[in-house]
Amino acid sequence: MNAPTRALHDVPRSDWTREEITALFALPFAELMFRAASVHRAHFDPNQVQTSTLLSIKTGGCPEDCGYCSQSAKNDTGLKASKLMEIDAVLADASAAKAAGASRFCMGAAWRSPKDKDLDAVCAMVEGVRALGMETCVTLGMLTAPQAIRLKQSGLDYYNHNLDTSPEYYRHVITTRTYQDRLDTLEHVRDAGINVCCGGIVGMGESAEDRTGLIHALATLPAHPQSVPINALVQIEGTPQGLSAPLDPIDFVRTIAVARITMPRSMVRLSAGREEMSDETQALCFLAGANSTFYGARLLTTPNPVADDDRALFARLGITLMPPSHG
């Protein structure tokens, strides 16, 4: 039985080989789209999309050297560092996001890892957002096991910590933390019982083999991430990856489709880079199995389509919004 056919089974696999994933990427486009859409329909309503809003609660000054990031203190992007936002201000933004139609509120802080005193404030934010009836997600950098447990106790639904790229290409993007550091944080999050949000960025000058390697790393985790954001690099002046050639839109859609096939029950999120995508490219991504996206004019420090534009596109495609469902 070939790999694409096996992917249609109800039980998700964590034993994908790189050869199988390479073969998926190499399928004729129409065949790949058909198989991805079939997997999507087996597990989700193909006409529903979950929407999240992302807020930077602590911007800039991060000591990491991630080559794509405007918030790294090592990249000369002109971004000024700010302190952690006040809890009331965060909850006001969450309330506005809910009114605009978002069902999940994601909060990001530019830390290598949070200090315990800062974690107390973040937990209060999580509790406040949940009280609004929204799902919660945070991305705070690396976590210890006790910190993950503390976040779980606050009611956190999702923790985002991306692998970014393949294990082989990783050293060309980041040198201040290892791939294993990222895997360790994911283990702490899983062990605490928090849903994992983990994906990567494509278009950073990586090869097709590296995109295979990224999907392989995600699809062979001990459990598939409940949410898999696939980001197209937003080129930012002053960052090393900002000089990368843009990824072909069809190759981006292929990445979405292969993520859907290999991780059939995950929410596959069409994430950063939508501002540069045509409506047609986004429509192909939804057809390929993307069923989650960010809603609102900014993603941390980079632009995103405004909600009115998204509502217009969803209406043209007959897409409705998923209600929140706490994990």
N, C-alpha and C positions, 0 to 999 in steps of 0.2 A: 504494500500500500504506500503510495507516495506521500510526501510531507503535506502538500496542500490539502489532500483528502483527509488525512488523519487530523488536521487542524479543525475540521468541522465537528469532531466528536465533542461531547458535552464536557469532558474532563480536561481542563487546561493542562498542557505539558510543560515541564521544566527541563526536558532532556533534549531540547533542540540542538542540532549540530550547526556549525558554521556553514557546512556544505548545503544543508537544507535551506538555510536562510538565504544564502547566495543564490540558490536555485529559485527562490521566491522572487527576489529582486530582478532576476533575469527573465521572468515570464513576460510574454507579450502583454502590453499595457491593458488591453481589454480583458484578457484572461485574469490578470492580477486583480483588476477592479471587480470583476465578477466574483472571484473567490473571497475577496475581502468583504464585499457587500453581503455575501451569503453568510459569512461568519457573524457579521454585525447583526443581521436580521435574526440569527439564531439566538441572540442573547439580549438584544435591545430593540426598542422602537426606533427604526431608522429615521424617523421624522421628529425626534426629540433631541434637544441639545441642553446640557447643563451649563449654566453660566456662572462665572466667578468674577469678582472684582478684587484687584490686587493693590494694596496700599503699602508704600514704604514707610514703616514706622520709625526707622532709624537709618538715615541716608549717609553714604559716603564714609571715607576714612578706614575702609577695611584693610587689614594688613596682608591679605592674600594677594597673589599676583595673577589671578585669572585673566587671561589675555583678551577676553571678550568684554570685560566688565568696566563700566564707567565709574563704579564705586570703589575700585581698588585704589589705595593710596599710592600705589606704584605706577599707575597710569595717569598721564597728564591730560585730563579731559576737562579741567576747569570746574568740576563739580565740587561744591563746598560741603564739608561734612556737617551733619546736624546731630543733635541729641535725640534720645528716645522721646517720641511724642507723648503728650499727656493722655491719660486713659479716656477722659471725656471727649477729647478731640477725635480720637480713633473711633469711638462709638458713634459720634455724630457722622463721620464718614461712612461707617457701616450702615447706619440707618438710611442715609441717602442712597447708598448702593442697592439696598433692598427695595427702596421706592422706585429705583430705575429698572428693577427686574432681576437683579442678581440673587442667586440662591446660596452662594458660598462666598465668604469673605476671607481673603488671604492676606496675611500680614508678613512683610519681609523686613528683616533687620540686617544691616551690613556689618556682621560680626564674623570673626573666625569661629568663635563659640560664645554662647551667652554666659555672663556672670550670674551667679545665683540671685543677686539682688535685682538684676534686670529681668530675670525669669519670673520673679514674683509679679512684676508689673504686666508682663506679657500674659501670664495666667489670668490676671484680672481682666485683661482685654478679651481673652477667649471666653471667659464666663459671661461678660457683658454682651458679646456678639451672639453667643448661643441663646441668651435671654431674649434677643430680638427674633429668634426663630430661624436663624441662618446656620448653615454648616460653617465650620471653622478650619482654617489651615494656616500654619505658620512655617516660615523658613528662616532659621536663625544661625545656620552654620552647623558645626559639629556638636553632637550631644554626648554627654555621659549617660550611662544607664539610669542613675538616679534622676537626672534632669528629664529624661523621657518619661519616667514614671510620674514625676511632678506634673508634666504637661497632660498626661492621661487623666490624672486626678482632677484637673481643671475642666475636663470635658472636651479636650481637643479632638477633632475628628480626623484631620490629616496633617502629616508633617512632610514638607517638601525638602528633598535633598537629592539633587540630580547627579547622575554619573557623568554627564556632560558629553563624553565621547567614548571611543573604544579604549581599552586598556593600553593598546600600543601607541595611540596618538596622544594620549593624555599628557605626557611629559612635554609635548609641544605647546600645550595650552596653559598648564598649571605646574608650578614646581614647589609651592609652599605647603601642599598637603598631598598625600598619596591616594591612589585609587583605593587601597585598603582602608585608609581613614574614612573614606566615604562609605565603603561597605560596612565598616564597624558601626557607624551612626545608623545606617539602615537596619542593622541587626538590633540595636538598642530600641529603635522605634517599633519594630515588629514585636519584640519581646514584651514591650509595654502595652501592646494591644491597640496601638494607634494605626490607622490606615496610612499606607505609604504612598506618597506622591513622588515619583522618580522617573525622569526621562533624560533628555539630552538636547544638544544644540547641533544642528547640521549647517553646513555652509561656512565652516571655519578653515577651509583649505584641506580638509580630510579627504581621503580616497573613498571610493565605493566600498572597498574592503573594510574601512573604518566604520562606515555606516552599518555594514553587516555586523561588525564587532560590537557596536553599541547595542543594536537590537538583541544580539546574542547574550550580552551581559545582562540586559534587563529581563529577557525571557527565561534565563536559567538561574535567576535568583531563587532562594528557597521557596518563596511565594511570589507570584506576579504582583507588581505594584497595583494597588487599587486604582491609581490615577497615573497616567503616563503622558506627561507633557512633551510634545515634539516642537522644538523651537527652531525657527529659521534665524540665523544670525542677523541681529540688527547692527549694522556697521557704524561704529562710533569713533569719531576722530580722536586720536590720542591713545587708542588701544591697539596692541599688536595684531589682533585678529581683524581689526577694522579695515585692513588692506586686502582681505580675502575676496576673491571673485564670488559674486552671488551664485548660489546653487540654482541649477535649472529647475523651474517649477515642476516639471514632470518628475524629476528625481525626488523632489520634496514630497509629492503626492505618493510616489512609490514607498517612501519611508513610512508615511502614515498607514498605507495599506498593509505593509509587512508587519508593522507594530500591531495592527488589528488582528491579523491572522495568527500571529504567534502568542498574543496575549488576549484571547477572545472575550474574557469577562472584565477586562480593565476598561476604565474610562480613558479613551485616547484623546488627549487635549491638543487642539490646534492653538498654539501659544504665541510666543513672540514672533514678530515679523509680518503680521497680517497687514500692517499699514502699507507695506510694499507689495502685497499680493492683489491681483485682480479678483473681482467677484467670481470669475470663472474658476480660478485656481482654488479659491476657498470652497466653491461648490463641489469641485472634484474631491477635495479633502473630506468633506462631509459624506460624499458618496463612497469614499474609500474606508469609512468607518470612524472618522473623528466624530465624537459626540460630546465634546466639552470644549469650552473656549473662555477667554477672558473678555469681560464686558466693561467698557469704560475707556476714557481717553488716554490713560497712561498705564504702563506696566513698570512699576518701580520708577525708573528714570527715563524710559523710552516710550515713544508714542504708540498708540493703539487706536483702531477705528472708534469713533464716538458711538455711543449707544444707539443714536437715531439711525446711523448708517447700518449697524448690525440688525436693528429691527426691520429696516427696509429689506435687507438681504434675506433675513429669515422669512419674511412675508413672501418674497418672490419664490423662495424654495419650498414653501409650505412647512417650515420648521416651527415647532412650538417649544416652549421652555420647560425643562424638568422642574418639578417642585423639590425643595430640599428634603434630604433623607439622612438623618443623623446616623453615623456609623457607630 
